[in-house]
């Protein structure tokens, strides 16, 4: 008897055995039909995002003003400001007795580099050409 001709050698499908687990996907190249009572699934609608940069800057400035009022009432020497060129918040920590800046975030060097890059933008990109 030749073993390659036996049903076991032909695979489980040859003898009518279904080895697929319930809920498992169908073999590649075939499509399983959904059950007739299955609910229809629609893809969710894309979320709508309204972004207004001017409104964001205005809200940030209002928050900075509020923080400065809160800090002033606590007697601490912590200041929040908005860099007008970069539209980016700046935090300064001062020595209470001397008024000297102990720490600034971002540092003064980083702000100068950012201002220089902002000035160079017009040289690097000319919208008229």
Secondary structure as UniProt FT lines:
FT   HELIX           3..5
FT   HELIX           7..10
FT   HELIX           12..15
FT   TURN            22..23
FT   TURN            28..29
FT   TURN            36..37
FT   HELIX           53..74
FT   STRAND          78..83
FT   TURN            84..87
FT   STRAND          88..94
FT   TURN            96..98
FT   STRAND          101..105
FT   HELIX           108..124
FT   TURN            127..128
//
